[in-house]
Amino acid sequence: MRTKREKTDYAAANGSTSGDTVDIVAYMAVRLSNLPRTWRASSVGTECSLHQLAPYIGKLKTRLAGTLVEQYSQEDDVVIDPFCGSGVVPLEALLRERSVIAADINPYAAVLTRAKLFPISDVWRALGIATEYVSRAKVLARKRNHRVTAPPWVRRFFHPKTLAEVKTLADLLRRNREWFLLGNLLGILHHQRPGFLSYPCSHLVPYLRHRKFPQAKYPQMYKYRDVEPRLVAKLLRTYARFDPTRIRTRRSFYKTDIRRLSMRTKANLAVTSPPYMNALDYGRDNRLRLWFAGVRSHRKLDEALPTDEKAFTVLMEVTARRLGTYLKPKGKAILIVGEVRKSRSVVRTDEIVRSVFENKIGGWRLLDQITDSVPDIRRSRRSYRGTKKEWVLVFVKTR
Ligand SMILES: C[S@@+](CC[C@H](N)C(=O)[O-])C[C@H]1O[C@@H](n2cnc3c(N)ncnc32)[C@H](O)[C@@H]1O
C-alpha cells in the first residue's frame, strides 16, 4: 500500500492534474538522482531466487528494474518489456502485482522469461514432475545406447552418457513446453562446479577450462554426471527465496522481433534495455544453452543485431513507434542503454535515443536521464568495444 505522501508523489511523477501544481521535470530530477543509491547495492543474497535461474549476458540489475517499476507504476498497471532478455523486468513487475507483457527475439531468452512468468506453482510438484521427466529421459537414452546426434563442438563439453541424457531430457521438456523445468536445466548446463553437467567450463559464456583443470590431475571432473540430483538441487535453489503464489497478475510472452510485435492490450509503462550496439553477442555467448533449446544456428541471431549507429537508430525508431502504439496516453517509456566504446571514440547511444524519440518520431518528451556504471560482469568481452556506463532515459508520451 502506498502512503498518502507516496500517492501524491506518484501523482506528481505521473503528471496528474488533480494535485498541487508540481514542476514535474524538477521533481523527477530529484527523485531519479536518489535512485542509484537504492539500486547499486548488491541484491544477490536478497533478490527473489528465481532471478538466478540461469545467466544471461547483458542482464539488468534486479534492483534497478524493481525500483523503476515501483517508481513509475501502480499495482494492476500493465508493464511491457519488448527486449526482455532473461526476464528481469517482467519478474520484478509481477512480484509487484503489475500485469506483464514481455517479448524477445532470442529463443534462450524465451525459455528463461517463460520460466519466470509461468513457474510451477509448488516446489514439491516441480520436483515430482522433474524426476518423472528425468526417468523417462534416462530410459529413452539407454534404449538408444546413449547415442545422440550432436556436433563435435557440443560433444567436447560433456561425458557421452551425460550428453545423451541431458539432450534427451531437454528435447522432452521442449516438446512438452515445460519452460520452467527447461530453464532450470539450462541453468546447470555448464560450469566447473560439481552441481553442473559439463566438463569444467565457465558459467556465463561456454569456455572449457582444460588448462586449469587437466583431466590427468582432476579425473573426477570428467566423469559421468547424473542429471537427477543436480536438477533436484537446482530446483530447491530456485524456490529458496521465491513464493510462486505471489505470481498472480496477467502475463504474456511473445517470441518475436519488435518489428513484428502485435498485441491488443495497452500498457502503462515500458521498462526495457535494447541491444547494445555491436557490444554483446546474445547468440554466440549463449550458444551451448541455445543448442539445447533447439537452436542449431546461433549465428543468425547475432547477425540480426544492430552493428552500427545507423542500424541502432533504425531499431530505436521502430521502438519509439511501437511503444507509442502500445502505451496508453501519458504512458512512460524507460530505456536503459549502454555507452559504446569504439577504438577511440565513444558512441552516445543516449543522444541517439533522445533524438529519435523527441525529434525524429516525436510524441515523446524526456522527463529525466541519469548515468549509471556497468558492473564488470556485464561488460562486453570485446576489449576495444566494451560498454562502461549506461543511461536511464525516462520519456513520457505526449500524444
Ligand atoms: C540488453 S538485452 C536485454 C536484457 C534484459 N533486460 C535482461 O535483464 O536480461 C537486449 C535483448 O534484446 C533482444 N533483441 C535484440 N534485437 C531484438 C529485436 N529486434 N526484437 C526483439 N528483441 C531483440 C536480445 O535477444 C536481448 O535479449
The ligand as a Tripos MOL2 file, in Angstrom:
@<TRIPOS>MOLECULE
LIG
   27    29     1     0     0
SMALL
NO_CHARGES

@<TRIPOS>ATOM
      1 C1         20.3230   -5.8590  -23.2580 C.3       1 LIG1
      2 S1         19.4590   -7.3330  -23.6260 S.3       1 LIG1
      3 C2         18.1080   -7.2920  -22.5260 C.3       1 LIG1
      4 C3         18.4870   -7.8400  -21.1880 C.3       1 LIG1
      5 C4         17.3160   -7.9080  -20.2290 C.3       1 LIG1
      6 N1         16.8650   -6.6030  -19.8280 N.3       1 LIG1
      7 C5         17.6910   -8.7360  -19.0120 C.2       1 LIG1
      8 O1         17.7080   -8.1990  -17.9090 O.co2     1 LIG1
      9 O2         18.0120   -9.9180  -19.1800 O.co2     1 LIG1
     10 C6         18.7040   -6.9790  -25.1710 C.3       1 LIG1
     11 C7         17.7670   -8.0600  -25.6690 C.3       1 LIG1
     12 O3         17.1930   -7.6340  -26.8940 O.3       1 LIG1
     13 C8         16.9400   -8.7910  -27.6780 C.3       1 LIG1
     14 N2         16.7730   -8.3310  -29.0590 N.ar      1 LIG1
     15 C9         17.7260   -7.9120  -29.9270 C.ar      1 LIG1
     16 N3         17.1780   -7.5000  -31.0850 N.ar      1 LIG1
     17 C10        15.8350   -7.6600  -30.9400 C.ar      1 LIG1
     18 C11        14.7100   -7.3890  -31.7660 C.ar      1 LIG1
     19 N4         14.8570   -6.8790  -32.9990 N.pl3     1 LIG1
     20 N5         13.4610   -7.6550  -31.2840 N.ar      1 LIG1
     21 C12        13.2950   -8.1810  -30.0560 C.ar      1 LIG1
     22 N6         14.3250   -8.4770  -29.2170 N.ar      1 LIG1
     23 C13        15.5720   -8.2020  -29.6510 C.ar      1 LIG1
     24 C14        18.1490   -9.6730  -27.4320 C.3       1 LIG1
     25 O4         17.8450  -11.0210  -27.7090 O.3       1 LIG1
     26 C15        18.4310   -9.4040  -25.9610 C.3       1 LIG1
     27 O5         17.8340  -10.3690  -25.1520 O.3       1 LIG1
@<TRIPOS>BOND
     1     1     2 1
     2     2     3 1
     3     2    10 1
     4     3     4 1
     5     4     5 1
     6     5     6 1
     7     5     7 1
     8     7     8 2
     9     7     9 1
    10    10    11 1
    11    11    12 1
    12    11    26 1
    13    12    13 1
    14    13    14 1
    15    13    24 1
    16    14    15 ar
    17    14    23 ar
    18    15    16 ar
    19    16    17 ar
    20    17    18 ar
    21    17    23 ar
    22    18    19 1
    23    18    20 ar
    24    20    21 ar
    25    21    22 ar
    26    22    23 ar
    27    24    25 1
    28    24    26 1
    29    26    27 1
@<TRIPOS>SUBSTRUCTURE
     1 LIG1         1 GROUP 0 **** ****
